[in-house]
Amino acid sequence: MPLTVTNTLPSNAMVPRTVPVFVGCPNTLISPSITKSCSSAISWKLKSASPAISLSRICYSGNPVVRSLIGSAAKMEATVENATMNDVQRRLMFEDECILVDEEDHVIGHDSKYNCHLMEKIESENLLHRAFSVFLFNTKYELLLQQRSATKVTFPLVWTNTCCSHPLYRDSELIEENCLGVRNAAQRKLYDELGIAAEDVPIDQFVPLGRILYKAPSDGKWGEHELDYLVFIVRDVALHPNPEEVADVKYVNKEQLKELIKKADAGEDGIKLSPWFRLAAENFLFDWWNKAENGTLAEAVDMKTIHKLT
């Protein structure tokens, strides 16, 4: 709903970007869809939500009314622009705090999942966050795949490995010794996305094998820039997929996965693969899969190298 301010603002109040409000002054009404100056000398320019979110920090005005208005309005713009998100995805985007790292995987801070997946911020601020990709096999060594739900902000409806997500900026998921933070996060998200009980995937059964660094746009607005831990686990589990997160699941053997990749390459049946899954499959997956079947998976572990695949 538009906000109206009846104050006459000082002539030096200049705002460099638009926020989604209607500001009334004694002489005119300014719409956010145009660029115009009124007697209060406020210039409005339509811009995307991401810079608007930080608008109150860069506003040229010293007027507290303007600053307060911009801060509130920026939140409104984010809500309006992301109205297509369902409640679950919106909550995750704004409440989850991802772990920011440098290219050597040293923790340098944290930021919202929303900001970490905006291509504008990825490109302008080089935001890089820690992630993980779980590859869960049953005892027949079939790999569990999921198709991401249609409501996912990045890469909706693409097929990918069992579970892909982020350790969060919290004590239990920041533990670096033996990759315990990543393992804790993997166990949490397997339950969130696939309903796999924690006792079915014990922490000590996760095997982190390596790390990749990649960047991939999803559409014009969203994308990924991740330092991704690739994790194997072999367990028979009961599945209860969460439809807010997962559209479909299936187990595949090696030949079936190769056929799926061929179909994705050819654009057949509308099949698409996530970029991180494709990178893992092209560089590591089948060799590691063979080693898992042969009981020699420990030979594949390399947590010292960060493979830069962008």
Secondary structure, 3 states (H helix, E strand, C coil): CCCCCCCCCCCCCCCCCCCCCCEECCCCEECCCCCCCCCCCCCCCCCCHHHHHCHHHHCCCCCHHHHHHHHHHHHHHHHHHCCCCCHHHHHHHHHCEEEEECCCCCEEEEEEHHHHCEHHHHHHHCCCEEEEEEEEECCCCCEEEEEECCCCCCCCCCEECCEEECCECCHHHCCCHHHHHHHHHHHHHHHHHHCCCHHHCCHHHCEEEEEEEEEEECCCCEEEEEEEEEEEEECCCCCCCCCCCEEEEEEECHHHHHHHHHHHHHCHHHCCECHHHHHHHHHHHHHHHHHHHHCCHHHHCCCCCEEECC
